[in-house]
Amino acid sequence: MATRPISPQDHDRIADAIRAAEARTDGEIYCVVAQSSDSYFFPAAFAAALATLIVSLAVAYGLEAWWLTMRLPHFVLAQLLALGCMLALLWALPGWRIHLVPRRLRYQAAHANAMKQFLARNVHRTSARTGVLIFVSIAERYAEVVADSGINAKVGQHVWDDVVRELTRHAGDDRLADGFVKAIESVGAVLADHFPVTEGDTNELDDHLVEI
């Protein structure tokens, strides 16, 4: 997914896209991009410990096949030393951790972060319950659109799935800012169809991209 930093100019483009989309609807759009949704140290440490155990057992059987022996205390010490080295590497090189974590767990962490941001940024507290969060977590290669209850009553999940596919396609081409602009335009069109702007509509959420 995207690796280039989002420039100030891209932030301005995204903010302009949000304002343009919200000019046609009573809905509110909020955007968040996370570099990662978890440190993944403990899941990675568990995977490293399991791999160390499996490899050490394979080595033990290999030594026996070659008629070689190792005293049990020395074997256990070698296991602990190998595990310690693995954990030290995971601590020093956090970018490696996510590669030891199953995709399902990565997606669960990213989804949990999306829901956390939805609540923490008060997207759920708009007066008509018409807030929408567009969320991307780069390390997990994950994107999600979270809509409040007022919108979900009228808009099916397949609509948001289409927005996510387009957003992740742009992000995969290292054009995350373009992906956000396109997603905002798509979400804005959906909101304008179901919740057109009315007199007295106020802007309830900040119109910018938040990076965490």
Secondary structure, DSSP 8 states (H G I E B T S, - for coil): ---S---HHHHHHHHHHHHHHHTTBS-EEEEEEES-S---HHHHHHHHHHHHHHHHHHHHHHHHHTT----HHHHHHHHHHHHHHHHHHHHH-GGGGGGGS-HHHHHHHHHHHHHHHHHHTTGGGSTTS-EEEEEEETTTTEEEEEE-HHHHTTS-HHHHHHHHHHHHHHHHTT-HHHHHHHHHHHHHHHHHHHSB--TT----S--SEEE-
